[in-house]
Amino acid sequence: MKIAVPTRDWEAVGSHAGQARHWLVFDLADHREGRPLPAPARVELSKDQVFHHFRDEGPHPLDGVDVVVAGSAGDGFVRHLKKRGTEVLLTGETDPTKAIERIIAGEALPDQRFDITTTLCKLKDLFSRH
């Protein structure tokens, strides 16, 4: 399983996933219970690869990711990723490692924090191409 986390600073779970350029990708294919998580790969998207702008023309650097964990995301982003086979989980957890450890343990993620940009995105998504 691969889990991707948008981030602004390579350390904290970022909000507004559809606009994120910096992503941490945790490949858990060889992960075993009780062992530390593998170091994540850093993926930096170009402007046209950012999901807000990406037109689904050809492959994407985050293809093959099973789950995205983000602080916020619009409905259009969630629908777009679902079409690409990726589930989106939203959380108030700011530490990517803690969020993934909770998912692996089958624990619920903390509720996402209020983010005005999410409200604005929901309004914009009413008219989205997704």
Sequence and secondary structure as in RCSB ss.txt:
>XXXX:A:sequence
MKIAVPTRDWEAVGSHAGQARHWLVFDLADHREGRPLPAPARVELSKDQVFHHFRDEGPHPLDGVDVVVAGSAGD
GFVRHLKKRGTEVLLTGETDPTKAIERIIAGEALPDQRFDITTTLCKLKDLFSRH
>XXXX:A:secstr
 EEEEEESSSSS  S GGG  EEEEEE TT  TTS     EEEE  GGGSTTT    S  TTTT  EEEES   H
HHHHHHHHTT EEEE S   HHHHHHHHHHT         HHHHHHHHHHTT   
